[in-house]
Amino acid sequence: MMKMMNNSSSSIDRVQKRRVVPDVPSREYETNFDSLLGLVRGVSDKWCCHMPEKDTIALFLPSNQESSLLSREQFVRLLEYCEDELNCKRVLACFDKNAIDSRHGIPRAFNCIGFNVLAPEHFPAGIDSSNVFAMVYNI
């Protein structure tokens, strides 16, 4: 089950090419995803989200965004929603591998709050580990 929200950022478009939608999306799924999208946009209007697996949320982030411009309160609400309402087991933060330095900026900040680098063999189907640098937060 997968749903992706478009973002005007070309790096995100390059990273994520395949799209799959649920065969029969339920009203609850649509409502939950709309709520999720609202929370994601509350953190940053430059982020987009994707559900590559039923218990995994992937957040696609631009590589050049300053962490000081993000809403920390909204990010905490987003993580709580993923855990409490969507019953997610993990949240991925995904970046264009060619445009990110994992030791600086948002990846470094995420590392300080419990995100870890996701090994290529643990990437969900549909996210290409050769083009994406991903960090995982296990709930």
One Martini backbone bead per residue (centre of mass of N, CA, C, O) as a GRO file, in nm:
protein
  139
    1MET     BB    1   0.095   0.037   0.026
    2MET     BB    2   0.074   0.350  -0.163
    3LYS     BB    3   0.150   0.703  -0.116
    4MET     BB    4   0.200   1.015  -0.292
    5MET     BB    5   0.335   1.337  -0.267
    6ASN     BB    6   0.383   1.609  -0.433
    7ASN     BB    7   0.674   1.794  -0.536
    8SER     BB    8   0.864   2.049  -0.684
    9SER     BB    9   1.110   1.896  -0.626
   10SER     BB   10   1.343   1.739  -0.827
   11SER     BB   11   1.488   1.548  -0.627
   12ILE     BB   12   1.233   1.395  -0.546
   13ASP     BB   13   1.147   1.306  -0.829
   14ARG     BB   14   1.404   1.140  -0.885
   15VAL     BB   15   1.389   0.946  -0.644
   16GLN     BB   16   1.067   0.917  -0.703
   17LYS     BB   17   0.899   0.715  -0.954
   18ARG     BB   18   0.715   0.523  -0.819
   19ARG     BB   19   0.360   0.423  -0.824
   20VAL     BB   20   0.130   0.328  -0.564
   21VAL     BB   21  -0.199   0.221  -0.500
   22PRO     BB   22  -0.457   0.129  -0.360
   23ASP     BB   23  -0.707  -0.070  -0.460
   24VAL     BB   24  -0.894  -0.007  -0.182
   25PRO     BB   25  -0.955   0.269  -0.047
   26SER     BB   26  -1.027   0.394   0.247
   27ARG     BB   27  -1.157   0.637   0.435
   28GLU     BB   28  -0.956   0.607   0.666
   29TYR     BB   29  -0.703   0.629   0.497
   30GLU     BB   30  -0.759   0.909   0.377
   31THR     BB   31  -0.784   1.058   0.646
   32ASN     BB   32  -0.506   0.984   0.759
   33PHE     BB   33  -0.342   1.101   0.522
   34ASP     BB   34  -0.443   1.391   0.545
   35SER     BB   35  -0.338   1.431   0.833
   36LEU     BB   36  -0.045   1.369   0.772
   37LEU     BB   37   0.000   1.591   0.563
   38GLY     BB   38  -0.060   1.825   0.757
   39LEU     BB   39   0.179   1.763   0.949
   40VAL     BB   40   0.404   1.782   0.744
   41ARG     BB   41   0.337   2.079   0.656
   42GLY     BB   42   0.385   2.191   0.948
   43VAL     BB   43   0.690   2.156   0.934
   44SER     BB   44   0.699   2.152   0.598
   45ASP     BB   45   0.630   2.256   0.264
   46LYS     BB   46   0.888   2.073   0.142
   47TRP     BB   47   0.753   1.822   0.223
   48CYS     BB   48   0.702   1.466   0.185
   49CYS     BB   49   0.496   1.169   0.158
   50HIS     BB   50   0.516   0.804   0.224
   51MET     BB   51   0.381   0.458   0.188
   52PRO     BB   52   0.561   0.166   0.146
   53GLU     BB   53   0.427   0.067   0.412
   54LYS     BB   54   0.196   0.010   0.662
   55ASP     BB   55   0.453   0.069   0.893
   56THR     BB   56   0.564   0.309   0.692
   57ILE     BB   57   0.723   0.627   0.685
   58ALA     BB   58   0.813   0.859   0.427
   59LEU     BB   59   1.034   1.131   0.426
   60PHE     BB   60   1.083   1.399   0.200
   61LEU     BB   61   1.384   1.591   0.181
   62PRO     BB   62   1.555   1.857   0.146
   63SER     BB   63   1.904   1.919   0.150
   64ASN     BB   64   1.885   2.263   0.198
   65GLN     BB   65   1.748   2.267   0.473
   66GLU     BB   66   1.689   2.434   0.756
   67SER     BB   67   1.632   2.346   1.084
   68SER     BB   68   1.535   2.635   1.190
   69LEU     BB   69   1.262   2.622   0.991
   70LEU     BB   70   1.141   2.416   1.177
   71SER     BB   71   0.882   2.244   1.346
   72ARG     BB   72   0.913   2.083   1.637
   73GLU     BB   73   0.623   2.043   1.735
   74GLN     BB   74   0.520   1.914   1.469
   75PHE     BB   75   0.717   1.677   1.469
   76VAL     BB   76   0.614   1.545   1.725
   77ARG     BB   77   0.322   1.512   1.626
   78LEU     BB   78   0.396   1.331   1.388
   79LEU     BB   79   0.519   1.095   1.550
   80GLU     BB   80   0.268   1.043   1.724
   81TYR     BB   81   0.075   0.979   1.491
   82CYS     BB   82   0.229   0.738   1.376
   83GLU     BB   83   0.196   0.572   1.635
   84ASP     BB   84  -0.113   0.609   1.735
   85GLU     BB   85  -0.282   0.607   1.447
   86LEU     BB   86  -0.088   0.422   1.236
   87ASN     BB   87   0.107   0.207   1.362
   88CYS     BB   88   0.401   0.259   1.339
   89LYS     BB   89   0.748   0.139   1.330
   90ARG     BB   90   0.853   0.359   1.108
   91VAL     BB   91   1.067   0.641   1.023
   92LEU     BB   92   1.163   0.808   0.730
   93ALA     BB   93   1.451   0.989   0.614
   94CYS     BB   94   1.478   1.137   0.290
   95PHE     BB   95   1.751   1.175   0.055
   96ASP     BB   96   1.957   1.299  -0.170
   97LYS     BB   97   2.258   1.151  -0.206
   98ASN     BB   98   2.404   1.379  -0.396
   99ALA     BB   99   2.303   1.635  -0.175
  100ILE     BB  100   2.430   1.500   0.093
  101ASP     BB  101   2.545   1.548   0.434
  102SER     BB  102   2.538   1.333   0.707
  103ARG     BB  103   2.712   1.544   0.913
  104HIS     BB  104   2.489   1.763   0.841
  105GLY     BB  105   2.229   1.916   0.948
  106ILE     BB  106   1.955   1.731   0.956
  107PRO     BB  107   2.096   1.456   0.999
  108ARG     BB  108   2.232   1.539   1.261
  109ALA     BB  109   1.976   1.612   1.418
  110PHE     BB  110   1.842   1.331   1.390
  111ASN     BB  111   2.062   1.175   1.540
  112CYS     BB  112   2.004   1.325   1.821
  113ILE     BB  113   1.682   1.194   1.819
  114GLY     BB  114   1.718   0.868   1.696
  115PHE     BB  115   1.831   0.855   1.427
  116ASN     BB  116   1.933   0.621   1.173
  117VAL     BB  117   2.102   0.461   0.953
  118LEU     BB  118   1.996   0.301   0.664
  119ALA     BB  119   2.028   0.010   0.538
  120PRO     BB  120   1.996  -0.106   0.220
  121GLU     BB  121   1.852  -0.388   0.309
  122HIS     BB  122   1.604  -0.199   0.462
  123PHE     BB  123   1.464  -0.109   0.226
  124PRO     BB  124   1.194  -0.040   0.074
  125ALA     BB  125   1.003  -0.085  -0.166
  126GLY     BB  126   1.060   0.192  -0.399
  127ILE     BB  127   1.342   0.255  -0.264
  128ASP     BB  128   1.647   0.375  -0.378
  129SER     BB  129   1.965   0.322  -0.244
  130SER     BB  130   2.136   0.469  -0.478
  131ASN     BB  131   1.962   0.766  -0.433
  132VAL     BB  132   1.919   0.720  -0.115
  133PHE     BB  133   1.920   0.877   0.195
  134ALA     BB  134   1.855   0.705   0.507
  135MET     BB  135   1.658   0.740   0.800
  136VAL     BB  136   1.572   0.584   1.120
  137TYR     BB  137   1.271   0.554   1.325
  138ASN     BB  138   1.201   0.358   1.592
  139ILE     BB  139   0.887   0.278   1.761
   0.00000   0.00000   0.00000
